[in-house]
Structure formats: C-alpha cells, structure tokens
Amino acid sequence: MWICPACQSPLLLSERTYKCAAGHTYDVAKEGYVNLLLAHHKNSKEPGDNKQMVNARRSFLEQGYYQPLATRMAELLSEYVRSQQHNDEASASSNVFDAGCGEGYYLHRILTSINEQSQSSKVIGAGLDISKIAVQKAAKKYPESEFCVASSFAIPVPNASQQGVIQVFAPSSEQEILRILDKAGIWLQVNPAPEHLAELKSCVYAAPAEHKPSPPVPQGFELAHEETLAFDFELAEPEMRMNLLMMTPYYWSTSVENTQRIKELLTHVSAHFSLRLLRKVD
C-alpha cells in the first residue's frame, strides 16, 4: 500500500514496523496508522487541523447534516466502479484513496455504500491527512481502511495504484493525483459552491464574498461529470452551531460578539457543494 516518503521504495510491514529496502523504518501507532510525514514537509510543529477542530467536525458530521453529500459522492463513484469492473472482468477489487481524509467520515460512508451494493467485488479504501489528530481518529474508528499522516503534495502510494481519488475541501497536487491514478482513474473533487453556508458567512462578515468557481480542468484529465448539490438543514442545539463554526476557517476570523450571535441565532443553514469528476487521460 505505502511507499517510503524518503526514497519512494515499497514499504513492507513486519510486526508493527514498515521498512523499505534502503532501511528507512516507520512504526505503526497503536491506533493503526503510520506517520509518513517527513520533517521538511511540515509547515508547523503540528500541521493541519487541531484537536478542537477535528472533534467539532466529527461531532457535526456524525449527526448526519452532510449525509446527502456523502450519499451523492457514493452514487457517483459507484457508477464509475461498476463501469470499470464491467470493462475489466478480471478485476476483483478497486482502490479508492482519500487525499485529505480528516477523521475518515466520507471515505467510510462511500466504501460502506458501494460495498453493500456489490456482491462480486470489493472497494478498498485508504487515506492521508497532514493532521495527526485527524488520522488518529480515522484509524481508530475505521480499521477496515489504511491511514497515514502525510502531505497530499507528496502522496506515499505507488504510481498508477488507485482507481479513484476523493478530495473534499482539501488542497492537493494535481501532478500527484495524476501520478497515483491508474489508467482512466477518476478524481472526485468536492468544493464549496457559491452559496455554501451563506447564513454562517453573513454572521461573520459584513459583506460576505461568494466562493470561487471551480478552476480549469488540469492537464492530464478530462471532465467526466459536474454538478452542484444544495440542501438545507436545521441546527436546533447551540453546541451543533458552534461545531459548524469551529470546523470552518471562519472560526479564526469571527469576533467574540459574532460567535455568540451564531451560537444563539444560527438555526437554519444552506449547504451548497460543487462536485466534479475528472478522468485521467493518456
């Protein structure tokens, strides 16, 4: 599954240690993940989302507020997986990689949905995140998938080893995604559409700006599908309103007064997502 981040050689697992032919070693943590983030790939002492943000996001997501998004992602990937298996009858399994997996919510629900529908083949999942806290939680809760701490700009998996990549609100390297995808592999991108969390943004900014449209299709890919997904949800509990705020970048720019306003008054929220399927081309 993994390659050495130092020399790109395959990593072999012995006992609870991964080792490459050059002698680089990486221990498996008690939660089941491996840390493959090299020191020079860090931008701070503890990069990525902190414990407070990760806990808020997990609590929010597990209440099902974004379940329509996870369901639609699974539907789109399932259509692709079925078509690939039809074209390649020898394939018994497919690999899906989450580049920026957070605490593992979307990957788990996608795998569960697809594998429940298929009797003849299995989709295997793995993911990375630069946040050690997030990966700890993902690995502990979802042991059926493989997780590592790493940068999405240096993904420690072999060339052409993945049939699908998912990316939800996470930065990445287009070249790295292209490298790890197999022939005709699919990249599912999820980003905020213009009206995403409009009510929350109105509580934070006097004149909130709309989210930017999707960037051009990168070289090496073709656009296979594009759509937007919109739905509303109610936040009855002040705790859930705070969790929503804390899992977004707006938390860091919100005044004490606006934070209290959100906690007391933000009951109705609009979600608006942009979903885009890109297919690798020769």
C-alpha positions in Angstrom: 0.0 0.0 0.0 2.6 2.6 1.1 5.9 3.7 -0.3 8.8 5.2 1.6 8.5 9.0 1.6 12.3 9.3 1.7 13.2 7.1 -1.3 9.9 6.1 -2.8 10.7 2.3 -2.4 7.9 0.0 -1.4 7.3 -0.4 2.3 6.9 -3.9 3.8 5.2 -4.4 7.1 6.9 -6.7 9.7 5.4 -6.9 13.1 4.4 -3.3 13.6 7.1 -1.6 11.6 7.2 -0.6 7.9 10.6 -0.9 6.3 12.0 -0.2 2.8 14.9 -1.8 1.0 17.1 1.2 1.9 16.5 0.7 5.6 14.1 3.5 6.4 11.6 2.5 9.1 8.2 3.8 10.2 6.4 2.4 13.2 2.6 1.7 13.2 0.9 3.7 16.0 -1.4 1.9 18.5 -4.4 3.3 16.6 -3.3 1.5 13.5 -1.9 4.3 11.3 1.6 5.1 10.2 3.3 8.5 10.2 4.9 9.1 6.8 5.2 12.9 7.1 8.8 13.9 6.7 10.0 16.9 8.7 10.7 19.1 5.7 7.1 18.6 4.6 5.8 20.2 7.8 4.8 23.8 7.7 4.5 24.0 11.5 5.2 21.8 14.6 1.7 20.3 14.4 0.3 20.9 10.9 -3.3 20.6 9.9 -6.5 20.8 11.9 -6.1 20.8 15.7 -7.9 18.6 18.2 -10.6 21.2 18.8 -11.5 21.5 15.1 -11.3 17.7 14.4 -13.6 17.0 17.4 -16.1 19.6 16.2 -16.2 18.2 12.7 -16.6 14.6 13.8 -19.4 15.6 16.1 -21.1 17.6 13.4 -20.8 15.0 10.6 -21.9 12.1 12.8 -25.2 13.9 13.3 -25.9 13.4 9.6 -26.0 17.0 8.5 -23.8 16.3 5.5 -25.1 12.8 4.8 -26.7 13.9 1.4 -23.2 14.9 0.3 -21.7 11.5 1.3 -24.6 9.7 -0.4 -24.2 11.6 -3.7 -20.4 11.0 -3.6 -21.0 7.3 -3.2 -23.5 7.3 -6.1 -21.1 9.0 -8.5 -18.2 6.7 -7.6 -20.3 3.6 -7.6 -21.4 4.3 -11.2 -17.7 4.6 -12.2 -16.6 1.5 -10.2 -19.4 -0.6 -11.9 -18.4 0.5 -15.3 -14.7 -0.2 -14.7 -15.5 -3.7 -13.4 -17.6 -4.4 -16.4 -14.8 -3.4 -18.7 -12.2 -5.4 -16.7 -13.8 -8.7 -15.6 -10.6 -9.9 -14.1 -10.6 -7.1 -11.5 -11.8 -8.3 -8.1 -11.3 -5.1 -6.3 -10.8 -1.4 -6.7 -8.8 1.1 -4.6 -10.1 4.5 -3.6 -7.8 7.0 -1.9 -8.9 10.0 0.2 -6.4 12.8 -0.2 -7.2 14.8 2.9 -9.3 12.3 4.7 -9.7 14.2 8.0 -11.3 11.9 10.6 -12.5 9.4 7.8 -16.2 10.2 7.6 -16.6 10.5 3.8 -14.3 7.6 2.9 -16.1 5.2 5.4 -19.5 6.1 4.1 -18.6 5.8 0.5 -16.9 2.4 1.0 -19.8 1.1 3.0 -22.4 2.2 0.4 -20.5 0.8 -2.6 -19.6 -2.5 -1.0 -23.1 -3.1 0.3 -24.3 -2.9 -3.4 -21.7 -5.1 -4.9 -21.6 -8.9 -4.3 -18.8 -9.8 -6.7 -16.0 -7.3 -6.0 -14.8 -5.0 -3.2 -13.6 -1.4 -3.0 -10.7 -1.0 -0.7 -10.0 2.4 0.9 -7.0 4.3 2.2 -6.4 7.9 3.1 -4.0 10.5 4.4 -4.1 13.8 6.2 -1.5 16.2 7.4 -3.3 16.4 10.7 -2.0 13.7 13.1 -5.0 14.2 15.3 -7.4 13.6 12.5 -5.6 10.4 11.3 -5.5 9.0 14.8 -9.3 9.3 15.0 -9.8 7.9 11.5 -7.6 4.8 12.0 -9.1 4.1 15.4 -12.7 4.2 14.3 -12.4 2.7 10.8 -9.8 -0.1 11.0 -11.0 -1.6 7.7 -9.1 1.1 5.8 -5.5 2.1 5.9 -4.5 5.6 7.0 -1.2 7.6 7.2 -0.1 11.0 8.2 1.4 12.6 5.1 1.1 15.6 2.8 -1.2 15.5 -0.2 1.6 17.2 -2.1 3.8 14.0 -1.6 1.4 11.1 -1.5 3.2 7.9 -0.3 1.5 5.4 -2.6 2.8 3.8 -5.8 2.3 5.1 -9.3 -1.0 4.1 -11.0 -2.2 2.2 -8.0 -5.6 3.8 -7.4 -8.8 3.6 -9.4 -10.3 6.5 -7.6 -9.3 9.5 -5.6 -11.7 11.6 -3.5 -10.9 15.1 -2.2 -13.2 17.0 0.0 -12.4 20.7 0.8 -8.7 19.8 0.8 -5.6 21.2 -1.0 -3.6 18.8 -3.3 -1.1 18.5 -6.0 -2.6 17.9 -9.5 0.6 16.1 -10.5 0.4 13.8 -7.5 -3.2 12.8 -8.1 -2.3 12.2 -11.8 0.6 10.0 -10.8 -1.2 7.7 -8.4 -4.3 7.2 -10.5 -4.5 4.1 -12.7 -5.4 4.3 -16.4 -8.8 6.1 -16.8 -8.9 6.6 -13.0 -11.4 9.0 -11.6 -10.8 12.0 -9.3 -13.9 13.2 -7.4 -13.5 16.8 -6.2 -15.8 18.4 -3.7 -15.6 22.1 -3.1 -17.9 24.8 -1.7 -20.3 26.3 -4.3 -21.2 30.0 -4.3 -24.0 29.9 -1.6 -22.4 27.4 0.7 -23.0 28.3 4.4 -24.3 31.7 3.3 -26.1 32.2 6.7 -23.0 31.5 8.6 -20.9 33.8 6.5 -23.4 36.6 7.0 -22.8 36.3 10.7 -19.1 36.6 10.3 -18.7 39.2 7.5 -20.5 42.5 6.8 -20.2 41.8 3.1 -19.5 38.1 2.6 -18.0 37.0 -0.7 -19.2 34.1 -2.7 -16.9 31.0 -3.0 -14.9 31.0 -6.2 -15.9 28.8 -9.1 -14.0 25.6 -9.9 -10.6 26.1 -11.5 -9.9 24.9 -15.1 -9.6 21.1 -15.7 -5.9 20.4 -15.1 -3.6 18.9 -17.7 -3.8 15.1 -17.9 -7.6 15.0 -17.1 -10.9 15.4 -18.8 -14.2 16.5 -17.3 -16.4 13.4 -16.9 -19.2 15.0 -14.8 -20.0 18.2 -13.0 -22.9 19.2 -10.8 -23.9 21.2 -7.7 -25.7 19.8 -4.7 -27.8 22.0 -2.5 -29.8 21.2 0.7 -30.8 22.9 3.9 -30.6 21.7 7.5 -31.7 22.9 10.9 -29.3 23.4 13.9 -31.6 23.1 17.0 -28.7 22.9 19.5 -26.2 25.7 20.3 -23.5 23.0 20.5 -24.0 22.0 16.9 -23.9 25.6 15.8 -20.6 26.0 17.4 -19.3 22.8 15.9 -20.2 24.0 12.5 -18.4 27.3 13.1 -15.3 25.5 14.5 -14.9 23.1 11.6 -14.6 26.0 9.2 -11.9 28.6 8.5 -14.3 31.3 9.6 -13.8 30.4 13.2 -10.4 32.1 13.3 -11.8 35.4 12.0 -15.0 35.6 14.0 -15.3 38.1 16.8 -16.5 37.2 20.2 -19.7 39.0 19.6 -20.4 37.3 16.3 -19.5 33.9 17.8 -22.1 34.4 20.5 -24.6 35.5 17.8 -24.0 32.4 15.9 -24.4 30.2 19.0 -27.7 31.8 19.8 -29.4 32.5 16.5 -28.0 30.4 13.6 -30.7 27.8 13.3 -31.2 27.4 9.5 -28.2 26.8 7.2 -27.9 26.2 3.5 -25.3 23.8 2.1 -24.1 24.2 -1.5 -21.5 21.9 -2.9 -19.7 21.7 -6.2 -18.9 18.1 -7.3 -16.7 17.4 -10.2 -15.5 14.1 -11.7 -12.2 14.2 -13.6 -11.0 11.2 -15.6 -7.3 10.6 -16.2 -6.5 10.5 -19.9 -3.4 9.1 -21.8 
